[in-house]
Amino acid sequence: MNKISIREASKSDISTIVRFNELLALESEGISLDRALLKEGVASAIEDPSKGSYFLAEITESGIKRVSGQLMITLEWSDWRNSNIIWIQSVYVQIEDRRSGVFRSLYNHVKKIADASSEYCGLRLYVHDNNHIGINTYLKMGMVKPGYSVLETKDQLKPD
């Protein structure tokens, strides 16, 4: 059985994260991202953890490690709870590694961070309504639908 380990991303992981985010955008929303802008955004988060933190899942096969998945967390201050909500974003697992525990390992890592400190009051993520596989996965992890909908202004990433 392959071993999955989780680690925080570093500058040397920028190209991998950029590639995973490109694949995520294409698969989930059918859009191509501006690679230069994306690379700047990823690098900015890695250089300034107040913007976000990436975690990478590595699978060890025959003694060789390879990056298999990622997620990024950002924080949202909750005045109602006097603590931060951790938002899970930019989740991507390589197709050949799906259904093998990669996301579960990433999620459990972040949940341990949240559970270990009163600085955090919970985890949230957003998922497209038509991503039934993702929704079922998140529900199996113990997440619930809170009864909110996300609204947004039109942005430059959405096709007209």
Contacts in CASP RR format, 6 or more apart in sequence:
PFRMAT RR
TARGET T0000
AUTHOR 0000-0000-0000
METHOD contacts of the structure
MODEL  1
MNKISIREASKSDISTIVRFNELLALESEGISLDRALLKEGVASAIEDPS
KGSYFLAEITESGIKRVSGQLMITLEWSDWRNSNIIWIQSVYVQIEDRRS
GVFRSLYNHVKKIADASSEYCGLRLYVHDNNHIGINTYLKMGMVKPGYSV
LETKDQLKPD
2 59 0 8 1.000
2 60 0 8 1.000
2 61 0 8 1.000
2 100 0 8 1.000
3 59 0 8 1.000
3 60 0 8 1.000
4 57 0 8 1.000
4 58 0 8 1.000
4 59 0 8 1.000
4 60 0 8 1.000
4 68 0 8 1.000
4 100 0 8 1.000
4 101 0 8 1.000
4 102 0 8 1.000
4 105 0 8 1.000
5 57 0 8 1.000
5 58 0 8 1.000
5 60 0 8 1.000
5 65 0 8 1.000
5 105 0 8 1.000
6 55 0 8 1.000
6 56 0 8 1.000
6 57 0 8 1.000
6 58 0 8 1.000
6 105 0 8 1.000
6 106 0 8 1.000
6 109 0 8 1.000
7 55 0 8 1.000
7 56 0 8 1.000
7 58 0 8 1.000
8 53 0 8 1.000
8 54 0 8 1.000
8 55 0 8 1.000
8 56 0 8 1.000
9 17 0 8 1.000
9 46 0 8 1.000
9 53 0 8 1.000
9 54 0 8 1.000
9 55 0 8 1.000
9 56 0 8 1.000
9 70 0 8 1.000
10 46 0 8 1.000
11 43 0 8 1.000
11 46 0 8 1.000
11 47 0 8 1.000
13 46 0 8 1.000
13 54 0 8 1.000
13 56 0 8 1.000
13 67 0 8 1.000
14 39 0 8 1.000
14 42 0 8 1.000
14 43 0 8 1.000
14 46 0 8 1.000
15 39 0 8 1.000
16 56 0 8 1.000
16 67 0 8 1.000
16 70 0 8 1.000
17 42 0 8 1.000
17 54 0 8 1.000
17 56 0 8 1.000
17 70 0 8 1.000
17 90 0 8 1.000
18 35 0 8 1.000
18 38 0 8 1.000
18 39 0 8 1.000
18 42 0 8 1.000
20 69 0 8 1.000
20 70 0 8 1.000
20 90 0 8 1.000
20 92 0 8 1.000
20 94 0 8 1.000
21 33 0 8 1.000
21 38 0 8 1.000
21 42 0 8 1.000
21 90 0 8 1.000
21 92 0 8 1.000
22 32 0 8 1.000
22 33 0 8 1.000
22 35 0 8 1.000
22 38 0 8 1.000
23 92 0 8 1.000
24 90 0 8 1.000
24 91 0 8 1.000
24 92 0 8 1.000
25 31 0 8 1.000
25 32 0 8 1.000
25 33 0 8 1.000
25 157 0 8 1.000
26 32 0 8 1.000
28 128 0 8 1.000
28 131 0 8 1.000
29 128 0 8 1.000
29 157 0 8 1.000
29 158 0 8 1.000
30 159 0 8 1.000
31 157 0 8 1.000
31 158 0 8 1.000
31 159 0 8 1.000
33 157 0 8 1.000
42 54 0 8 1.000
44 51 0 8 1.000
45 51 0 8 1.000
45 52 0 8 1.000
45 53 0 8 1.000
45 54 0 8 1.000
45 72 0 8 1.000
46 54 0 8 1.000
51 74 0 8 1.000
52 72 0 8 1.000
52 73 0 8 1.000
52 74 0 8 1.000
52 75 0 8 1.000
53 72 0 8 1.000
53 73 0 8 1.000
54 70 0 8 1.000
54 71 0 8 1.000
54 72 0 8 1.000
54 90 0 8 1.000
55 70 0 8 1.000
55 71 0 8 1.000
55 72 0 8 1.000
55 73 0 8 1.000
55 106 0 8 1.000
55 109 0 8 1.000
55 110 0 8 1.000
56 67 0 8 1.000
56 69 0 8 1.000
56 70 0 8 1.000
57 67 0 8 1.000
57 68 0 8 1.000
57 69 0 8 1.000
57 70 0 8 1.000
57 93 0 8 1.000
57 102 0 8 1.000
57 103 0 8 1.000
57 105 0 8 1.000
57 106 0 8 1.000
58 65 0 8 1.000
58 66 0 8 1.000
58 67 0 8 1.000
58 68 0 8 1.000
59 65 0 8 1.000
59 66 0 8 1.000
59 68 0 8 1.000
59 97 0 8 1.000
59 100 0 8 1.000
59 102 0 8 1.000
68 93 0 8 1.000
68 94 0 8 1.000
68 97 0 8 1.000
68 102 0 8 1.000
69 92 0 8 1.000
69 93 0 8 1.000
69 94 0 8 1.000
69 97 0 8 1.000
69 102 0 8 1.000
69 103 0 8 1.000
69 106 0 8 1.000
70 90 0 8 1.000
70 91 0 8 1.000
70 92 0 8 1.000
70 106 0 8 1.000
71 88 0 8 1.000
71 89 0 8 1.000
71 90 0 8 1.000
71 91 0 8 1.000
71 92 0 8 1.000
71 103 0 8 1.000
71 106 0 8 1.000
71 107 0 8 1.000
71 110 0 8 1.000
72 88 0 8 1.000
72 89 0 8 1.000
72 90 0 8 1.000
73 86 0 8 1.000
73 87 0 8 1.000
73 88 0 8 1.000
73 89 0 8 1.000
73 110 0 8 1.000
73 113 0 8 1.000
74 86 0 8 1.000
74 87 0 8 1.000
74 89 0 8 1.000
75 84 0 8 1.000
75 85 0 8 1.000
75 86 0 8 1.000
75 87 0 8 1.000
76 84 0 8 1.000
76 85 0 8 1.000
76 87 0 8 1.000
76 124 0 8 1.000
77 84 0 8 1.000
77 85 0 8 1.000
78 84 0 8 1.000
78 85 0 8 1.000
78 121 0 8 1.000
81 121 0 8 1.000
83 118 0 8 1.000
83 119 0 8 1.000
83 120 0 8 1.000
83 121 0 8 1.000
84 119 0 8 1.000
84 120 0 8 1.000
84 121 0 8 1.000
85 120 0 8 1.000
85 121 0 8 1.000
85 122 0 8 1.000
85 123 0 8 1.000
85 124 0 8 1.000
86 110 0 8 1.000
86 113 0 8 1.000
86 114 0 8 1.000
86 120 0 8 1.000
86 122 0 8 1.000
86 123 0 8 1.000
86 124 0 8 1.000
87 123 0 8 1.000
87 124 0 8 1.000
87 125 0 8 1.000
88 107 0 8 1.000
88 110 0 8 1.000
88 123 0 8 1.000
88 124 0 8 1.000
88 125 0 8 1.000
89 125 0 8 1.000
91 103 0 8 1.000
91 106 0 8 1.000
91 125 0 8 1.000
93 102 0 8 1.000
93 103 0 8 1.000
94 102 0 8 1.000
103 137 0 8 1.000
104 141 0 8 1.000
107 141 0 8 1.000
110 123 0 8 1.000
111 123 0 8 1.000
113 120 0 8 1.000
114 120 0 8 1.000
114 122 0 8 1.000
114 123 0 8 1.000
123 143 0 8 1.000
124 146 0 8 1.000
125 138 0 8 1.000
125 143 0 8 1.000
126 150 0 8 1.000
127 134 0 8 1.000
127 135 0 8 1.000
127 138 0 8 1.000
139 145 0 8 1.000
END
